[in-house]
Amino acid sequence: MAVDVQFGGADLARLAPNPYALGMEGSDILAIAAQINALKATGAQVANFTIGDFDPKLFPIPEALAEAVSEELAAGQTNYPPAVGLPELRKAISGFYAERLGFRWPAESILVGSGARPPIYAAFRTIVAPGDQILFPTPTWNCRYYVYLSQGVAVPVVTRPETGFMPTLADLAPHLATARVLYLNSPLNPCGTVIQAELLREICLAIVAENRRRADLGERPLLVIYDMVYWQLTFGAEHVTPVGLVPEMAPYTLLIDAISKWWAATGLRVGWAAVPPTLFGPMQSLIGHIGAWAGRAEQRAVARLLAEPSRTAPFVAGMNASLSGRLTRLYDGFSAMSAEGLPVTAIPARGAIYLSVRFDLLGRRGIHTDEDLRARLLSEAGVGIVPFTAFGYPPGTGWVRFSVGAASDPDVDAALARIRRFLAG
C-alpha cells in the first residue's frame, strides 16, 4: 500500500526559492485560459478567443508533415539530434529563405530549438548583460518576461492604433543611442497587424547609422531580435525583414522563426534562430546545456518539407483563407455594431490569428478597468478575450485581443450575437 508523501516540518522555510525565481511572473494569458476552462467544465457556453493556439479539429497539421514524422519514427529516428540542429534541416531553412525571402542565410549560423521560445531565450541570455537596455514596442508578446530572465532593463515604447501598433522611428529614436537590443515582431501578436516596409526600412537605416557611430567609439552594437513566427500567415500584406530591406543589417539581426503557426504545429516544437556568426557559438552552448532541441524525427520531417515547399504550399494557402475568413467575419461584425452606434471599433487583420478590438466601456456600467471589461464580457456574453494590458500596454484603453485559432465560424457568429446584446444592454 502506498504511503502519502508528507511535506510538513519546521525546516521548509529554508528551502524557499531564491528571490530571483520568486520575482518571475506567470502568464496572464494562461491564467485567463484556466478560468475559461474551469467555466466550461461546469457546462457554461463560452467562446474562447484567448489562446494563440489551434484546435486540431479545425486546423490539423499538414498531412504531408504527419506522414513524414510517422515515417521518420518508424525508421528509428528517435535518438539525440545535434544540439544545434540536424545539418539537413539547417541547410533546408537556408534554402527556403533564399527562395521565399530573397536572401540565403548561412546554414552554419542557424540554430534549431524546441519551438521559438528556447532560441529567443538563448538570444537574450547571449547578448544581454545585466543592466543592458532592451527596447520594445507595446503591446507585444512576452518580451518583458525575457527582459527579466536576462536581467536587462525594460524600455517599453507605447504604440498607437494609427500605425497598427507598430513603432515608428520617432518612437524609437530617443532610445537608440543607449539600447542594446530592439525587439520587433511582425506579424504582430497580439494585434494581427504587419509592419510596413517603409517604416521598417527607416528604422533599420537609423540602426545602421547608430552602429557606425558605436563602431567608431568601440562600443557594442545595437542588435535587433526580429520575431517572425507568423510570417507565412498574412492577408493582403507583404512580409518584410530587416535584412531583406537593408542588407547592411545582417551583422545586427537575429531572425526568430518556427513551424508552429504556419503549419498549425505548435505541439511539434520545431523552431530556430538565424543569427550572425559571432553569436552562434555562445547560443549553441546555451541551447546544448539546457537540452532545448527539437526531436530528431520532427527535424528530419521538416527538413524534407522545406526542401520541397510545393508539398505544403496548398496547406498554407488554406490556412490563410480560413484564418482571414474568420478574422474578417469578426471585423465585419464589429464594424456593423460600430455603424449602429455601439461602443466598439476594430482594426482589420493583416496577419497572424488575431484581431485588435476596442470596447469603449470604461467608466460606464460599473466597468472601471480593463480587467472589469474582460470579466464582464466573460460572465455576461460568454466570450473569453485577452486585454492588451496582458501584453504590457497601458491600462484604461479598452483594447483587447481576439484569437481565432480555436474558433469556428459558428463560434464567431454566436459570440458576435452575444456581444451585440451585451453592448446594447
N, C-alpha and C positions, 0 to 999 in steps of 0.2 A: 504494500500500500504506500502510495506516495505521501511524503510529508510536505506541507506547505512551507515555503521559504519565508523566513522572518527577517525583517529589516529594522527591528527596534534596537535601541541601545543609545547610551549617552554619547558615544564617540562619533555619531553620524555627522555632527556639525563640522568635524574636521575633514570630512570627505566632500564638502561642498565644492562645486566647480569654481574655477578662478574667475575673478571679476570680468575678464575679457569675454569669457564664454557666457557669463550671465548677462552681458550687455547686448548680446546678439538678439535682434528682434525676430519674431516669427513672421510668416507671410500673412498679410491681411487678407489676401485673396483666398488662401486655403482655409482661413478661419470662417470667411463668409460661406464658402462652399460646404464646409462641415455643417454649418447651421441649416443650409438648404437641404442637405442630405438627411439631417435629423427630422426636418419637417416632412419631407417626402416619405420617410419611414413611418410616419403617423397616418399616411394616406392623403395628405394635403396635395392639391394640384398646384404645382409650381413649375413655371418655365424658367429653366436655369440658363441664364446668359452670362455666367460668371467666368468659368474656367477656359483658359486658352488651349483647349484640347479638342479632340474629335470623338464623337460617338462612332465606334467602329461599325455599327449597324447602318449609319448614314454615310460614313466616309471610310470604307475599308481600304487597306493599303493596296497598292498596285498588285494585280495578280502575278505579274512577272517578278515582283520583289518577293512575294510569298513563295513562289515556286523556286526561285534562286536560293533563298535562305534554306528551304527544305532540302534542296539538292546538296548544298554545302554541308548541312548537318548529317545527312545520310552518308556523305563521303568521309565523315570523321573529322571535319574541320572544327574541333572543339577544344584545342589546346591554346596556350597563351599566344596572342599575337605580339609582334614587336611593340614596345611601349610607345613608339612614335606613330604606329600605324603600319599596315601592310604596304610594301612598295607599290604593288599594283593599284591599290586604292589611291595613294598619293599621286601616282602618275595619272590616273584617270581623272582626278579632280583638276589637275593642271591642264589636261587636255580639254576637259569640259569648260573650264573658264576661257580657254583660248577660243573655243567655238562659240560660246554664248556671250561672253563679256568682252572679248576683243583683246585680252592680254593673257600671256602664258606665265603664270606664277611658277617659279622653280619647284618641282616636286619635292626636292630635298629640304624645302623650307615650309612644308605643310605638315602640321601636327594633328593627328587624329585623336579624338577623345570620345567618351561615352556621352554623346549629345553635345550641345553647345556650351553647357554650363562649366564643365571642367576646363575647356580651353579659355573661357572668359576668366575664370578664377586664376588659372595659370598666368594669363596675360597680366592681370592686375598685380599678382604677387611677384611677377618677374620685373615689372617696370616701375612699380610704385614703391618708394621708400617712405618710412613713417614721416608724416608731415607734408608729403607732396600734395599739391592741389589737383583735384580731379574735377574737371569742368564737364557738366552735363545739363542738357535741357530737361525741363519738367513740363508735362508728365513724361515719365519714361520707366521702362520695366526694370525693376530690381537693382538699378545701378547703386543706389545708396547702400545696399547691403554689401556689395563688393568693395565699396569705399571703406566701410567699417572693417571688413575682413583684411584688407590690405593696410589698414591703419593710415589711410590718407585723410585729406581734409576735403570735405564735400563743398563744391562751388556750384550750387544749382542755379540755373537761369530759367526764369518763368517765361514760357512762350504764350502765343496768342492764337485764338481760333482763326484769325485772318490769314495766318501763314500755315494753316493746317497743323498748328502746334509744333512746327519746325523752327529751330533757331535761325536768326539772321546773323550776318556778320556784325551788325550793330549791337546785337545782343551779346555776342561773344567777345568782341574786340577789347573791352576793358580788362579782360582776364587772360588774354593770350600770352602776355609777357611773363606771367607768373605760373601758369598751369603746367603740369607735367603730362596730363592726359586729357584729351577731349573724347568723350564717349558719345557716339551717334548711332541711331537706329532707324533704318528705313527698309521696307515699310514699317510704320511705327506702331508698336504696342505701347499704349492702349488705344491709339486714335484711329488706326486704319487709314492713315494718310501716307503720302510718299514725298520725299524731298525733291524739289525741283532742281534740274541741272544747273541753272544759273545761280541759284542760291548756294549749292554745294561747291561749285567752281570758285565762287567768290571767297568762300571760307577757306578752301584749300590753297588758293593763291596767297592768302594772308598768312597761312601756316608756313608755307614755303619761305616767304619773306621773313617771318619771325625766326625760323630755324637758321636762315643765313646770318641773321643778327647774332643768334646764340653761338653759332659756329665761330664767329669772329672773336667772341668772348670766352670760348672754351666751355660753354655751358651745355648741359644735357638738352636734347631737343624736345619739342612738344610732339607727342605721339597721338595718333587717332586710333581708337578701337571702334571699328565700323561693324556693327551687328546687322547682318542682312539675312537672317534666317528665314524671312518671309519673301525673299526677293522674287521667287517664281510665281507668287500669288499676287498678281497686280491686275487691275481692271482699267484699261484705257490709259495707263500711265507708264512712263519709261522708268526702268530701274537704272540708276546711275551709281557709280562708285568713285571714291577719291582718285584711285589710280587710273581708272578709265578716262576721267575728265582732265586730270593733271598728272601726267606720268612722273613728274618730279616728287610726287607724294609717296612713291613706293618705299623709300627707306623709313618713312614715318608712319606707315599704315599697317594695322593688323586687321584682317578680314575674319569675321566670325560667321560660320555657316553650318548647316546641318540638313539632313533629310527629314527632320522631324515634322516640319509644317507642310512642305510642298508635296510630300508623299504620304501625309497623314500618319506618319510612322513614329509618333512620339515615344512609344514604348520600346522601339528597337535600338535607340540610343547610339546613333552614329552621327557625330559632328566633327568639326575641325576648325583649326585656325591657320590661315595663310599669313606668315609673319616674315619680317626682314631676317636675313640670315644671322645677323648678330644676336638676335633674341632666341633663336631656335634652340641652342644648347641648353641654356638655363630652363626654358619651358619644358624641354624634353625631360630633364632630370626631375622636375616637379611632378609632371604627369606620371612618370615612371614610379616614383616613390609612393604616390597615393593610389596607384593602380587604376586610374580612371580611364581605361581604354575600352573601346568598343569590342564586342565579341568577334572572334575570327570569322565565323560563318557569315555574320551580317556584313562585315567589311568586305569579304570576297564577293558577296552578292551585290553590294552597292558598287563595287569596282566594275563588275560586269555590266551593270545597267548604265552607269555614267559613260562607259566606253561606247555604248550603243543608245544614245539618247532618244532615238526614234521609238524605242520599245516602251518608254514611259511618257512620251510627249502627249499622246491622247489622254492619259490619265490626268496629267497636269491641266490640260485644257478643260477636261470635265470638272476638275476641282474648281477651277476659276469660274466656270459657268455656274456651278451650284452655289458657290460662296457669294459671288456677285449678285446672283438672283435673290438669295436670302437677304443680303445686306440692302439691296435696292428695295425689296419688299418692306423692310423695316423703315428705310429712309422715306419712301413714299407715304407710308402710313403716318409717320410723324409730321411730314410736310403737310398732309391733309389736315391733321389736327391743328397745326400752326395756322393754316389758312382759315380755320374756323374760329381762331382767336384763343385756342387753348394754349397754356403756358409751356410750350415745348418747341425746341429747334434741334436740328441735326446737321451734320456735315457729311456730304457724300463720301462714301468709302472709295478709296483708290487702291487699296491693297490690304493684305493680311486677312483676318477674320473678324474685324472689329468695326463698330460704328460709334462715333462720338455723338452724344446726345446731351442736351442741357434742359433741365426742368427748372423753370423759373418759379419755384415754390418756396424758397427760403424766406422766412418772415411771414408766411401765410399758413393758415390752417394748423397752427401748432408745430410747424416744421421750421426748426431754427438752425439745424446743422446738416451737413451732407450725410452724416450717419442717420439722422432722423429721416431724411429723404429715402435713403436706402431701405431702412427698416419699414417705412410706411408702404413703399412700393411692394415689398415682400409680403407684408401682412395683409394689405388691403387689395392689391392687384395680383398677388401670386406671381410676381416677377422678381427674379434674382439678378441684380446688376452689381457692378463694382464702381464706387465713386473714384474720381480722379485723385482724390486725396490719398488713396492707396498707392498711387504712383508718384507721390511727392508733390502734387500740385497744391497750391494754397487752398485752404478751406473757404467755404462760403460761396462757391461759384455755381454749384448745381450741375457741373459736368460729370457725366458717368460714361462707363464703357459697357457696350453690349457685345458679347461674343456669340457667334452663330455656329461654332463648330459642333455643338451638341443639340442644335435646334432644327427641327423640320419645318417645312412650310406651314403645316397646320399649327405647330407650336408658335410660330411667328404671328400668324393671324389671330389665334386665341389670345396671345399676350397683348397685341395691339388693341383688341376689343376691350380687354380688362383695363388697360391703361387709359383708354379713352373715357371709360366710365369713372375711373378714379379721378382723372383731371377735371371732368365735368361736374363731379360731385360737390 
